[in-house]
Amino acid sequence: MASIFTRIIEGEIPCYKVAENEKFFAFLDIRPLAAGHTLVVPKQEIDYIFDIDDATLAEMMIYAKRIAVAMKEVIECKRIGVAVLGLEVPHAHIHLVPMKSEGDITFTNPRVSLTDDEFKRLAKAIGDKLK
């Protein structure tokens, strides 16, 4: 059975897409720790990030860096934090979280509520910085 992320990539489930290329897909987390919290996933469904071959994993991190740089241009924050947890969805993914302090990337924190329009504006603004 396809993971929820594969179903998002294939367009079966809607998302706030930030960007994609032939190997990776980036979209906003719908339960964000901060406005702009983005997930970067490989299009190939692999459960554990360290099961990804070295070349693809390196490309994924470089792709995540491009997204993070764009996020930093759009979102007021000190840094874009990076986290790989990998237990909540059986599809490797990198969390990119705008941070003003280290506590902002604590996954037990309350989630931020955004409107549909806010999600759409953020996804477009980040994506536009990549062009």
Secondary structure as GFF3:
##gff-version 3
##sequence-region A 1 131
A	DSSP	alpha_helix	4	9	.	.	.	ID=ss1
A	DSSP	beta_strand	17	20	.	.	.	ID=ss2
A	DSSP	beta_strand	24	28	.	.	.	ID=ss3
A	DSSP	beta_strand	38	42	.	.	.	ID=ss4
A	DSSP	three_ten_helix	49	51	.	.	.	ID=ss5
A	DSSP	alpha_helix	54	74	.	.	.	ID=ss6
A	DSSP	beta_strand	79	83	.	.	.	ID=ss7
A	DSSP	beta_strand	94	99	.	.	.	ID=ss8
A	DSSP	three_ten_helix	102	105	.	.	.	ID=ss9
A	DSSP	alpha_helix	116	129	.	.	.	ID=ss10
###
